[in-house]
């Protein structure tokens, strides 16, 4: 499981020209699920994101979590995070999980993140063509891959 976490001032998902979901200050999380991902990956990643201290405290140090600032969470499924570009110029997505595996894991991740962060999570729509708007705060962008925990 691979996540690109962007600290944002605000972010929104539009589908067919209409706002599907939006958040104010918090995290936009692009989530890629691969065929070998498990519930262990979900639990580890959700906890890591909920506890990630990248928001500024009163001294300007990155010392606060998304929960500490009462921030928003927006999760968008993105299979392209598992693109392989080793051969040629057309990416291969062979490692990305098929929808029958990815959708239940995506839904479980959202539920686990809600539990870990103690707040509701806004989402995109799995498989939809989405327009994502954001104002990156910092910018602060963190990439976490559950296959590289150490």
C-alpha positions in Angstrom: 0.0 0.0 0.0 1.4 3.3 -1.0 0.2 6.7 0.1 1.1 10.2 -1.0 0.1 12.5 1.9 -0.1 16.2 1.2 -0.6 18.8 3.9 -3.2 21.1 2.5 -4.9 24.4 3.3 -7.9 23.0 1.5 -8.7 20.2 -1.0 -11.7 19.1 -3.0 -12.8 16.3 -5.4 -15.1 17.2 -8.3 -16.9 14.5 -10.3 -18.8 15.5 -13.5 -18.2 19.2 -12.6 -19.8 18.9 -9.2 -18.2 18.9 -5.8 -18.1 15.4 -4.4 -16.2 16.2 -1.2 -14.0 18.8 0.3 -11.9 19.6 3.4 -10.2 22.6 4.9 -6.8 22.4 6.5 -5.6 18.8 6.8 -4.4 15.9 4.6 -5.1 15.0 1.1 -4.2 11.3 0.9 -3.7 9.6 -2.5 -3.9 5.9 -1.8 -2.5 3.1 -4.1 -3.4 -0.5 -3.3 -1.4 -3.3 -4.7 -2.2 -7.0 -5.0 -0.2 -8.1 -2.0 -1.7 -5.6 0.5 -3.3 -6.9 3.6 -5.3 -5.7 6.6 -2.0 -5.4 8.5 -0.9 -2.8 5.9 -4.1 -1.0 6.4 -3.8 -0.9 10.2 -0.1 0.2 10.1 -0.7 2.9 7.5 -3.8 4.4 9.1 -2.1 4.6 12.4 1.1 6.2 10.9 -1.0 8.8 9.0 -3.1 9.7 12.0 0.0 10.2 14.2 2.1 11.9 11.6 3.3 15.2 13.1 3.8 17.7 10.3 1.6 20.6 11.4 3.2 23.6 13.1 2.9 24.2 16.8 2.9 27.6 18.4 6.7 27.8 18.0 6.5 27.0 14.3 7.9 23.4 14.7 6.3 20.6 12.8 5.0 18.9 16.0 1.2 18.4 15.7 -0.9 15.7 14.1 -4.0 16.2 12.0 -6.1 15.3 15.1 -4.2 18.0 17.1 -5.3 20.7 14.7 -8.8 19.3 14.2 -7.9 18.9 10.5 -9.7 17.3 7.6 -8.9 14.0 5.9 -9.6 13.4 2.2 -8.7 10.0 0.8 -8.6 9.4 -3.0 -7.9 6.0 -4.5 -5.1 6.2 -7.1 -3.9 3.0 -8.7 -1.3 4.9 -10.8 0.9 5.1 -7.7 1.9 1.6 -8.5 3.1 2.4 -12.0 6.2 0.7 -13.2 8.3 2.6 -15.7 11.2 0.3 -15.9 10.5 -0.8 -19.5 9.6 1.5 -22.3 7.6 4.7 -22.0 4.1 3.3 -21.3 3.7 2.6 -17.6 2.7 -0.9 -16.4 0.1 -1.2 -13.6 0.5 -4.9 -13.1 1.1 -4.5 -9.3 -2.0 -2.4 -8.8 -4.9 -4.4 -7.2 -8.0 -5.1 -9.4 -11.2 -3.5 -8.1 -12.6 -6.7 -6.6 -9.6 -6.7 -4.1 -8.9 -2.9 -4.0 -12.4 -1.7 -3.2 -12.8 -3.6 0.1 -9.3 -2.7 1.2 -10.0 1.0 0.3 -13.2 1.0 2.3 -11.5 -0.8 5.3 -8.6 1.8 5.1 -11.1 4.7 5.3 -12.9 3.1 8.3 -9.5 2.4 10.1 -8.3 5.9 9.5 -11.6 7.3 10.9 -11.0 5.2 14.0 -7.3 6.1 14.4 -7.8 9.9 13.8 -11.2 10.0 15.6 -12.9 11.9 12.8 -14.8 11.3 9.7 -12.9 11.0 6.4 -14.0 12.6 3.1 -13.4 10.5 0.0 -13.2 10.4 -3.7 -15.2 7.9 -5.7 -13.4 4.6 -6.5 -12.9 4.2 -10.2 -14.4 7.6 -11.2 -12.7 10.3 -13.3 -12.0 12.9 -10.7 -10.7 16.5 -10.7 -8.7 17.2 -7.6 -8.1 20.7 -6.4 -5.8 21.6 -3.6 -3.7 24.3 -2.1 -0.6 22.5 -0.8 0.5 23.9 2.6 4.3 24.3 2.8 4.5 22.4 0.5 4.7 19.3 2.7 4.3 16.0 0.8 5.2 12.7 2.4 5.3 9.3 0.6 4.7 6.2 2.7 4.9 2.6 1.4 3.9 -0.2 3.7 6.4 -2.5 2.0 9.2 -0.2 3.3 8.4 0.1 7.0 11.9 0.1 8.2 
